[in-house]
Amino acid sequence: MAYNLLKGKKGIIFGALNDQSIAWKVAERAVEEGAEIVLTNTAVAIRMGTLDELAKKTNAKAVIPADATSVEDLENLFKGAMEALGGQVDFVLHSCAMSVNMRKKRTYDDLDYGFLDKTLDISAISFHKMIQVAKKLDAIAEYGSIVALTYVASHRTFFGYNDMADAKALLESITRSFGYIYGREKHVRVNCISQSPTLTTAGGGIKGFDGMLDFADRMSPLGNASADDCADYCMTLFSDLTKKVTMQTLFHDGGFSNMGMSLRGMTQYNKSFIPENTDEKTGKIIYG
């Protein structure tokens, strides 16, 4: 159901790859709510994914390739978006995250620091670059809204989440720091949504993700929030209904972040005593 929450608004959506992506769902919902959008991802992701399909479905004003870690690309993106949309934008979604260490199955106590630099740059520092470029170009309208996606592992230790937890903690710090500056100067809001584990192409690369998904669902009073649920929540943050909400990490996880142990979680725990996660060669327990 649409409520015209974004009627007349214009936005940029980063990171849609395919119809499993949260960013994809956000783009669809934004248009349903009356917005006009520009889509962006890396040139490689656009070739590999199905972004053109989304562009046709949403009647996107443009699809602009951009590497979110490149200041030059971001400058071209915001200039191109303002040209395509006919002025400043009202909202931006940052949905960019990737860990090479996780893809290469490097444990947290055996990180490749070159890979770590890439993780932080893609998953967090790109957010700072994006906001800084937008601010310098005066690309976002007064009381505009910037939203990034994070996860509770920024606050708590989760087995297998690796250096992405560090990246999410940095992302949330940038949200607070830039939220203050941009709010004071331009009344632009900056927030993070801390989403339930969600079955996306990126999420599927996390070690033990199926177990993480099931555990969170059993622990959460309302169950896991889906990608569609997250898109609905984004609409409220893009809208004028949340003009005074900024610098926040907003938990959208069915209550998981405030739980200790649920009955369902304990019941499953008691059923499933299994051997510790061990290295096949050494027999040592793997904690990371």
N, C-alpha and C positions, 0 to 999 in steps of 0.2 A: 504493500500500500504506500502511495506517495502522498506527501503533505505540502509540496512546493516549498520546502525549507530552503532551497538554494535557488529559487527563481531569480534570474537576473545575475547570478554570480558566475565567476569564471575561475577555473583552477587548473593546476598542473598535477598530474599523477605520475610519480616515479615508480618504476619497478615491476610493472605488470609483465609477466612472461607468458602465462597460459591461464586457462579458466580455473585452475586450482589456486592461483595467486590471490592473496588478500587484496592487493592493489587492483586486480581485475574486477573484483566484486565492488570495490569502492568506486571505481570508474563508472560501472553500470548504475550503481545507486545514485551517484551524484547527478548523472544525466536524468534519471527518473525523477529526481527532486528539482529539476529545472535548470541545472547548471550547464554551461558550455565548458569543454575541457580540451587540454592539450596532453598528449601522452608522450612519455619519454622512457628510454632505456638505452643501454649500450648498443652500438651497431651490431655486435655479435649476437646479443640477446634478441634483437629485433629479427635478425636472419634466422636464428634457431627457433624462436618462439612463434606465436600466432598473434602478434600485436596488431597486424593489419586487419585481422578479423574483428578484434575489439574496436578498432578505429571505425570500421564500417558500421558495426552494431550501435555504437554510441554517437555516430556522426561527429567524431572528434575533429576539431578545427585544424589540427596538425599532428603529425608524429615526427618528433625531432630527436634524432640520435644524440646522445650525450653520455660521456663518461662522468659520473658524479664525482670522481676524484680529480677531475681536470677543471681548474678555474676558467680556462679559456672556453671549454665546452659549455660550462654552466652559464657563462656570460652570453654565449651565442644562443643557448636555450631560452633564457629569460627574455632576451631581445626578440627572438623569433616568436615566443609565446605571446608577448605583448602585441606584436604586430598581427599575429593570427587572430587574437581575441579582441583586438581593438582597444587596448588599454591595460591598466594594471590588473593583476590577478587578485582574487579574494581568498583563495586557499591553495595549499600545497600539501601533498602527501609524500613523505619520504619512506620508501619501502625498499631499502638497499642493505643487504647483509650477505656476507660470505666469509667463510674461514677455510683457508687452504690447509691449515694444520688438521682440521677436522676431516677434510676430504682425503688427506694423505694418511689419516689415522695416526697422527702424532699425538701422544698423550700430553697432559698438561705439564708434566715434569720432564718432558723431552721435546719442547717446542723448537721449531725452526724460527729464529727471530726475524728473518726476512719475510717469512710467511705471516708472522705476527704483525709486522708493519703493514702488510697488505690488508689483513683482517681489520685492523684499527682504521686504516684509511678508507676502505670501502664501507664499513659498517657504522662508523661513528664520525670520523673527521670529515667525511663527505657531507655530513649534516651541517657542520660548521661552515664549510666552504659554500654550500648551497645558500644558507641564510645570509652569510656575509656578502655574497654576490648580489642576492636579491635586495638587501638593504642599500648597498652602494648604488644600485641601479634604480632604487625607489620603485621596485617592481610589484610590491604588495600593497594593496589599498589599506587605508586606516581601518582598524579593527578586523583586519584579515586574520587568517588562522593557518598555522603551520603544525602539522601532526607527523610524528614519527612512531614507528612500531618497535616495542621492546618486549622483554620477557623477565619474569620474576627472578631468573638466575643472576640478574644484576645485583640482587639483594641477598640471595641465599645460594649455597653451593648445591649444584646439581651434577651428579655423575654424568660424564660424557659431554657436557656442554662446553667444556674446554675454554679456549681463549675468546670465544664469542661472549661469554659472561663478562669479561673485561671490557669488550667493545660496547656492550649494552650499558654497563655502568658509566662509561665515558659519554655515550649518547645522552643519557639522562642528565649528566652534569652540564653538557652543552645546552640542553633544554632549559635548565634553570638559569645559567649564566646569560645566554642570549635572550631568554624570555624577559629578563629584567631590562636589558638595554633596549631591545626592540619595543617593549611595552611602553617604557618611559618616553621614547622618542617618537614612535609612530603608532602606538596603541595596537601593535600587532601581537597576537597571541602565539605562544609556542608551547606545545604539550606533547607528551608521549602516552600512547596506549600500551599498557602491559597486558598482552593478549595471552589467552590459553594456548597451550601447544596446539598447533593447527597443521593438518595434513596438507602441506604444499610441497612443491618440488624441492625447495630449500630445506624445509623441515625434515624431509625424508632422508637427508644426508647426515642427520644427527645420530650418533651411536645410541642404540637402544630406544629409538624414538617411539616405536609401537608401545613399549612398556611405559614410557613417560606419558604417552597419550592416555592409556588406560588408567594409570595411577592417578593422574590429575582428574579424570572424569569420576573415579570412585571417591576421591577426596572432596570434590566440590559439591556443595549442597544443591547448586543449580546445574551441575554438569558442565562440561567444557563449552566455551563460547565458540561457535563456528566462524568461518570466514565471512559468511553472510551476516552473522550477528555483529562482527567487528565492523563491517561496512555500515551497518545501521548506526553504530555508535559514532563512527567518523562523521556521519551526517550531522549529528547534534553538535559536534565540535567545529564543523565548518560553518554552521548556521549562526544567526544572530542571537540564538537562545543562550549562548555560552560566552557572551562578550566579556565577562569578568573572570573567566577561567584561563589561567596561564601559569607557566613554570611547573606544571604538575606531571607526575607519573600516575596515570589513572588506571587502576586495575580493572580489567575486563576479563574475568576468569572464573565466573560462576561461584566466587567466594573462596577459591583455592588459597589465595595469598594470606587469608586470615585463619586457615585451618591448622590444627595440630595433627589429629588423627580422627578419621571418620570410622563409623561402624563397618561400612563397606570395605574401606582400606584395610582395617584390622582383620576382617574375615578373610580377605584374599591373602593377606600376609601369612596368616596361620595355615592356609592351605598350601602354600608354595615355598616351603623350605627347600632351597636348591643350593648346590655347591657355589662357593664364591667364584666371581669372575677371575679366572686365572690364565696366565700365559701358557700356551700349549708346550712351549719349549722348556721354560724354566720352572713352571709350576708355581710361580709367584703370583700373588693377588695383584690385579690391575685396578688401581683406584681412580685413575684419570680418564 
